[in-house]
Amino acid sequence: MSSYVQEAIQNSGINRTDLVAACAYMIRTKQARSQHDAIEQLAAGKYDGIDLNETLIKSFQVELEEEEIVEVTLTPEDELRTLMENSTES
């Protein structure tokens, strides 16, 4: 199995750390049946490591919703009321 791992690293361009994530992604997306199958496919050059890594990163990205900014205008009376409510003096 270790020869497959070395071949997978050399042929795909994926480093050893990212190899684990790439194999998990391939299994999760049904591109491979097992870790062994994923490593064999990478060793055979079926997938380009750079493209696979980019796809892996994109799969974890989510689009954030922009928060709506609400402007609040306080009258002098509102400000005074707030100051009096927050006052620590008795």
C-alpha positions as CSV (number, residue, x, y, z in Angstrom):
1,M,0.0,0.0,0.0
2,S,2.8,2.4,0.7
3,S,4.0,2.3,-2.9
4,Y,0.5,3.4,-3.9
5,V,0.7,6.3,-1.4
6,Q,4.1,7.4,-2.8
7,E,2.8,7.1,-6.4
8,A,-0.4,9.0,-5.5
9,I,1.7,11.8,-3.9
10,Q,4.0,12.0,-6.9
11,N,1.4,11.7,-9.7
12,S,-1.2,13.9,-8.2
13,G,0.9,16.6,-6.7
14,I,-1.0,16.4,-3.4
15,N,1.1,16.4,-0.2
16,R,0.8,13.7,2.4
17,T,-1.4,15.9,4.7
18,D,-3.9,16.8,2.0
19,L,-4.0,13.2,0.7
20,V,-6.2,12.2,3.6
21,A,-8.7,15.0,2.9
22,A,-8.7,14.3,-0.8
23,C,-9.4,10.6,-0.2
24,A,-12.2,11.4,2.2
25,Y,-13.7,13.9,-0.3
26,M,-13.5,11.3,-3.1
27,I,-15.3,8.7,-0.9
28,R,-17.9,11.3,0.2
29,T,-18.7,12.3,-3.4
30,K,-18.8,8.6,-4.5
31,Q,-15.8,9.0,-6.8
32,A,-14.1,6.2,-4.9
33,R,-15.4,3.2,-2.9
34,S,-12.7,3.1,-0.2
35,Q,-9.4,4.8,0.9
36,H,-7.5,2.2,-1.1
37,D,-9.6,2.8,-4.2
38,A,-9.0,6.6,-3.9
39,I,-5.3,6.2,-3.5
40,E,-5.1,3.8,-6.5
41,Q,-7.0,6.3,-8.6
42,L,-4.7,9.2,-7.6
43,A,-1.7,6.9,-8.2
44,A,-3.0,6.1,-11.7
45,G,-3.3,9.8,-12.5
46,K,-7.1,9.7,-12.9
47,Y,-7.4,13.0,-11.0
48,D,-5.2,16.1,-11.1
49,G,-4.2,17.0,-7.5
50,I,-4.5,20.7,-7.9
51,D,-8.0,20.6,-9.4
52,L,-9.1,18.1,-6.8
53,N,-7.7,20.2,-4.0
54,E,-9.5,23.3,-5.4
55,T,-12.7,21.4,-5.6
56,L,-12.3,20.2,-2.1
57,I,-11.8,23.7,-0.8
58,K,-14.9,25.0,-2.7
59,S,-17.0,22.2,-1.2
60,F,-16.4,23.6,2.3
61,Q,-17.0,27.3,1.3
62,V,-20.3,28.8,2.1
63,E,-21.8,32.1,1.0
64,L,-22.5,34.4,3.9
65,E,-25.6,36.5,3.9
66,E,-25.1,40.2,4.3
67,E,-26.4,41.7,7.4
68,E,-28.9,44.5,7.1
69,I,-27.7,47.7,8.7
70,V,-30.5,49.5,10.5
71,E,-29.9,53.2,11.4
72,V,-31.5,54.3,14.6
73,T,-32.0,58.0,15.3
74,L,-32.4,59.0,18.9
75,T,-34.0,62.2,20.0
76,P,-32.4,64.1,22.8
77,E,-35.2,62.9,25.1
78,D,-34.4,59.3,24.3
79,E,-30.7,59.9,25.0
80,L,-31.5,61.5,28.3
81,R,-33.9,58.7,29.3
82,T,-31.2,56.1,28.5
83,L,-28.6,57.9,30.5
84,M,-30.9,58.2,33.5
85,E,-31.8,54.4,33.3
86,N,-28.2,53.5,33.1
87,S,-27.1,55.8,35.9
88,T,-25.4,54.1,38.8
89,E,-26.2,56.9,41.3
90,S,-29.2,56.4,43.5
